[in-house]
């Protein structure tokens, strides 16, 4: 669990007019299926058209870069967060606001704090690590931020089966399965997210965040 020097994981701060910020977890490999890259670009553009701000890992490669370019080209607000040591490998997208941090730990915490909701696109081990941590925090009632998976061709089905297995074995509470929603089509991601936010009265998804101690 992250060590928070401030003691609290609160919502992103800013003016009242700040748009809802959505963090995207996804792969950074250019070897990804071109269909995944195209979908990521579309999802970024859809965020912008809906007035949502994109928060992402700061790289200009893979699905990460595609999402940022989609949002930027559609006129959306984008915030990238990347550790110094990854600047060479993940090639920051310099056309958007980018914060350089010192570690993966700081990157993940800032992405969490600056976001009101999360969307998970296809990704590898790094994406898995991020989403498992996010679900673990939800399990511990440390946040109630919406989480939506893009699941093209059942990409995330093995993960859902594993999580269900832990539930069936009595190791995870059944309520965890209510902590995320799934959309197979890229065009359904933003409507699914907006519907969830509307159901919660458009309230700040971080309002009930507890101290992480």
Secondary structure, 3 states (H helix, E strand, C coil): CCCCCCCECCCCCCCCCCCCEEEEECCCCCCCCHHHHHHHHHHHHHHHHCCCEEEECCECCHHHHHHHHHHHHCCCCEEEEEEHHHHHHHCECCCCEEEEECCHHHHHHHHHHCCCEEEECCCCHHHHHHHHHHHHHHHCCCCCCEEEEECHHHCCHHHHHHHHHHHHCCCCCHHHHHCCEEECCHHHHHHHHHHHHHHCCCCCCCCCCCECC
